[in-house]
Amino acid sequence: MTQEAELRYNTVQWDENLLQSASRIAAGPLFDIKCSEDGAVCQLHLPHCDTKEALLVDGLLSVVHISDDGMSILEPLKITDTHVVLKVPHLSALGLVWDFIRRFVNLSLPIEAQVLLILRSSYTAGPVLNVLLLPGNIPLNEVKEQYEDAEHIPIPSYCDVRFGQSYRVHCEPGVHRIQPERAPFRLRYGPNYHPTFQVLLETIPEDVTLIFQDSERTDVWRRDLHLRDFYRCTQQLDISEDAIESHAVLPLHCLTTGTLIGYHAIFLLAFTMIFNCGICDFRNTSVSDYVKHCRTHRNSNKAIFPSGFPDCGRSFSSYNSFNVHLSRFHHKGRKLSFNRNISVPLKCSWEFCGKECESIKGLVAHLKCHLQEGLEVTCPYSGCAKAFKVISSFTSHLSRCHKQCDVTHIDQSYIRETTEYAPKRCF
């Protein structure tokens, strides 16, 4: 940097059609970068996931620069063992790409991947260990944000894998179920990071050995885990001041709990809520488990979804409306913030369409389909009438101008009318 400035970045979704038109494929996340001072950034170092063998291939790696004016290819100043260094013309969306032909010719060359383990202990059927096999240059915080209610297990994660090759997970002791049996390594740079494998744990063992094997059953990654320590972490009680103020749900055996707030020791008589399903006999003290259970009834006829909070008393015939209500008015008890990925009743406002969408993410994906058809779409957020004909420009605009927006900022023309939900703009 040439001067002191504040640099902010976030990742945005690649436009695969735009890359294919330039004979390129994504080799890393697409970063949308902003700086508080123009001209303060002169160089950027973007992390790559190529091994030393792949770096010997001339012209394999380059950088894509995407702006409202279109896409351009930038040649790196230097490529190190871990990063690509480039001179920055001006900040916008920047990301690493491979030359498609050179990558295809050298398909046998490995890339550096990372194995991430996410332990989710809130399932009523038993704990689940999510195993994600991802390219090595995906930021860890991007993945952890999608698993906020689970525990990330920090371990040495890097290994070398090959495109399209199938891998399997083996667990010792082998008393746990693993699904699927095999899965290929795929290049996925968001926005969603789904588990590659799931280990369904009957109990939490003291020690587990987790092994990744290729199609020839050769070990490519092997680690010893102490899962019980991490499982205890996920079961710890929240007796903070915020939890007390929001009537945190505590187990019945902890009705009298000592905690220290400021300089005064107090004894808390916990208010234990029981959430009852309005359709079946399900009962639980966890609001998170209650919401997950209600989701299984979302397609049931004549379903009733009670909010479950004693100071509310509202019920809904639509799971979407129930979900929105809890996130808007009971977010402290639920310990979830209202965000753009939550299910909401939306619809396309384009003439002769009117397709219904369950979330902002779904609406944006649908509007991109209209762009692929050659139609013009307008920004769905209230007060912004900007129109677009190119997917990359539309994506870049949403990331730059509306990243912090949620459903309360959606224009009324995109809201599907229901009897239970009428969004209000919050200021």
N, C-alpha and C positions, 0 to 999 in steps of 0.2 A: 504494500500500500504506500502511496505517496504522501498521505496525511492521515491524521486521526479521523475516524468516521465509524458509524454504526453500520454493520453489515448484517442483513437478514436473508434467510433463504428458506424455502420449503420445496418439497418434491411435488411434481405434477405428472399427470398421465401422458405417456407417449401416444402420438398419433401414428399407428402402424402403417396406415395408407400413405402418409407423407414420407415415412422412411423407405417404404418399398419403392416409391417413385424415384428415389435417389439411389436405389440398390444398396441400402444400408439396413442393419439390424441393431437394436439397442444393445449397448455393452455396459450400461450402468443406469442409475436413476437420472431422470430429467430434473435438474435443479432450476427453480425460478428464483433469481438472486436480485436483491435490491440493496442500494447503498444510500446513506443519508447525504453523501457529498458526491456530486458528479466528478468523475475523473480520479477519485481517490484510490480505486483499485486498478492496478496495472497488470497483475498476473493472478491466475487462479490455478490451484492444484486439485484436480479431480481424481478421486480414487478409482483404480481399475482392478479387475480380477483376473488378469492374464498371468500365466506362469512365465518363467524365463524363456522356455522353449517358444511360446507363442510370440513373445516380444521380438524374436529374431526375424519374424515375417515382416518384411518391409511394406508399409502402407496399410497394415491391418487395422490399426486404431486411428481414429480422428475424432474431432469434436463437432457437434452440430449446434448451431446458434439459431434459435427460433424467435422471431419477433412478429409484430403485426404486419410487417412487410414481407414475411415469408421465411424460408429456411436457407441457411448457407452452411457450407462445410469449411471448418477451420483446421489448418494443419498445426500440430503441437510444436511448441518450441523445444521440448525435451520430454522423454518418457523414462521415468525411473522404475525401480522394481515395484513400487506401490502406487505411483501417481502419474498423471499426465499433466504437464505444465503448459499453459497457453497464455498468450498475450490477449488481453480483453479489449475488444473494440468499444463495446458498450454493454451494460448489463441487461440481461433478459433471461430467457430460458436457455440453458446450456446443458449438454449431456454428451457422454461418450457413445460412439457408434463403431461397429465393425463394418468393413467392406464385405458385402455378402459373398462375393465370389471367392475372395481370399479366405474367408472363414470356412466356406464350404469345402474348399480344396484341403484345408488343414483341420478338418473336422475331428481327426483323431487326437489333436493336441488338447491336453486337459486345461481346465480353468480352476481357479481357486474358489471353493465354495465354503459355506459355513453351515454347521448343524446347530440349530437353536432348539432348546428344550423349554416348554411352557407347561407347568404343572397346574392343572385346574382341579380343585378339590371340592367344588360346590355341587357336583352332580349327585343326585340321590342314589343312583345306581353304583356309585363308587368313583374314586379319583381317576382322572384321565391325564396321561402324559402326551402332550402334543409335540410331535417331532417335525421340524421344518427344515428342509434342505433348500437353501437359497444361495444365489450368487454372493461372493464374499464382499462385494462393495455396496451392499444394501445397508444403510444406517440402522443400527440396532434400535434406536429410539422410535423409528418408523414402525417397526414390528411390535414393540412393546405397547405402543399406543392402542393397538387393536386388541390387546389382551390385558386390559387394565385390571380386570377382576381375577387375574391368575398370577402365578409366581414364575418369573423367569429364573432358570437355573444357570448361573454363570459357570461355564466350563471352557476349557480349550476347545474351540469349535471348528478350526479350519481343516480342510482336507481337499484333495484334488479329485475332480470328477470329470466326466466327459459328456458332451451333448447327447441327449437322446438315449443314453444307456440306462438300463433298468437297475434299480437298487432295491435291496430289502433290508429290513431291520430285524436283528436277532437279539433277544433279551435273555439274560441269564440271572437268576433261575427262570426257566422257560415255562412258568405257570400262568403267564399273563397272555391275554389275547391281543393280537396286533392286526390292524387293518390299515390299508389293504396289504395283501401279501407282497406285492411288488409295485413299484412306481418309477417312471422315468424321471430323470432330472430335466427340468424345463426352466428356461429363462423367463422369470417373472419379476418385473420391476414395479409392482403395484398396479392400482391402489390397494388391492386386497392381498393379504398374505395368509393363505389357508394352510392348515397342516398337511404335510406330505404323508405322514403316518400318524396313527394314534395307538398308544399302548393303553389298553383297558385294564386297569389294576384292580384285582379283587381285594387286595389289602395293600398297605404301604410296607414294603419290605425294608429291612435295615440297610442292605447293600444290593445294588443292581449293577450288572455290567451290560451296557448297551453297545451294540456292534452294527456298523453299516457294512454291507457286503455288496459287491458288484454281481453281475450275471454269472460269473464263474465262481461265486462264493469266496472271493478273495476279500479279506478285511481291508477297507479303505479308511475306517475310522473306528476307534474303540476307546471307551471311557468307563471308568468305575464311578458310580454315583451313590451318594448317601441321601436318598429321597426323604427319609423320615425327618431329617432336620428341616428341610424346606416345607414339608407338610405341616410341621408344627408352626412354622411362620405364618402360614395361611390361616391357621386356626386361632391366632392370637386375638384377644378381645380389643375392641376399640373403646376405651374409657376416657377419651380426651374430652376437653371442655365442649368442643363442637358436637361430639357424639351425644353428650348429656343433654345439650340444648335441643338436639333434634330427636330426642327419645330413641337413642340407639337400641337396637334389638339385641338383648343379651340372653344367654341360655338360662333356664330355670334354676340350675344349680349355682348360679352366680348372683342371686338376688341381693346379697349383701356384699358389696365390693368396696374396698378402700382405695382411694386415689388422691393424689396431691395436686391441687390447682393453686397456683401462686404460692403462698406460704401457709395455706390452711389445709389440713387433712379433713376430708369429708367422707361420709359413708353414703353410698348411693343405693337407694332402693330402686332397682331397674324396673321400668315399665315394659313388660314383655308382651308384644303383640302377636297374635295368632292370625295368619292369613288363611282364609277358607275359600276354596274354589267354589264358584257358583254353579258348576256343572257336575263335578264328581266329588268324591270324598277326600280329595287331597287337602292336607293341612300342613302348614310349615311356619316357622318363626322367621324365616329369611325372606325378605321382600324380593331379593334377586331370584331365588329359586321359585318363588310364587309367580313372578312375571314370566320366567322361562316355561313354567308349567302351563300358564294360561295361553301361551303361544301355541301349544299343541292343540288347543280347541279353537284356533282362529277361523277354521272353516266349518265349524259345527253350526247346524241350523238352530235358530232360536237360542243362541248362547247368551249368557249374562256374565259380565265381568265386573264384580264389585271392586272398588278401589282398595278395600281392605283396611284403610286407616280409620280409626274410630271417630276422629274429629271431622270426617268428610261425609261418608255415607252415600256417595254417588256410585251408580252402576252404569255400565255401557253395554250396548248390544254389538259393538264393533271392537275388535281387538286393537285396531289402529287408534281409535279414539281413547280407549283405555290406556294404551301405551303413552300417547301424547299427554294425557291428563296427569299421569304419574310423574312424567319428566318435567312438566311445567310447574306443578303445584306441590309435589312431594319429593323433590329431588334430594333434599337433605336426608330424608329417611331412606331413600333408595340408593344414595351415594353415587348417583350418576348425574352428570351435567347434561343439559339439553343440547344436542348437537345435530349436525346436518345429516347424519346417517340414520336417524331414528325414523320409524315408519310414520308417515303422515298422508292424509288424503289429498292427493294432487292429481291434476289432469293436464294434458296438453291443450294449450289455447289456440293452436293452429287451426285454421278453418278446415272443416271436413275431417278432422282427426278426433280430438277429444279423448285420446288414450289415457286410461287411468294409471297412475304410478304410485308406488307405496312409499317413496322417499325422494329427497332432493337428488340423491345420486342416480336413482332410476329415471327421474325426469330429465336430468342432464344427458344421460346416455340415450334416452329417446330423442331428444332434440338433435343430438349428433347424427342420428339416423336420418332425420330430415335434411341435414346438411349434406350427407352422403348422396341423397336423392337430388341434390342441386337446388334445394329450397333455401329461402332466407329465414333465419330465426332471430328473434329478439331476446335480449337478456331477461331471464325470468324474475329478476329482483326488482322490487318496487322502486320507482324513481329513476331507473336506468333504462333508457329506451334504445340503447345501442344495438344495431343490427349486424348480423354476421352471415357470411357465405362460406367461410373456411373454418374447418374444425380446429386447427391449431390456434387460430386467432381467438376463437370462442373459448377454448380451454385456457389459454393464457390470460384472457380478460377475467374469467371467473377466479382464477388463482390470485391475480394481482389486486382485484377490486372488491371481491366478495368472499374472501377466505374465511372471515370471522362471522359471516352471516348465517342465520338459521331460518327455520320455516316462518318465523314471525316477520321476516323481511321479504318473503315471496309475494309477488304481485297478486292481487285478488283474482285476476283472470285465470291464474293457475291453480286456485284452490277448489277442490271438489266439495260441493255443498253436502253437509251431513247435519243431522239434527243434534248430534252431541258435540260437534267441534266447530268453533268459529274463531279462527286465529285473530289475535289483536296485536297491533304493532306496539312493541315495547321501546320506550325511550329512556 
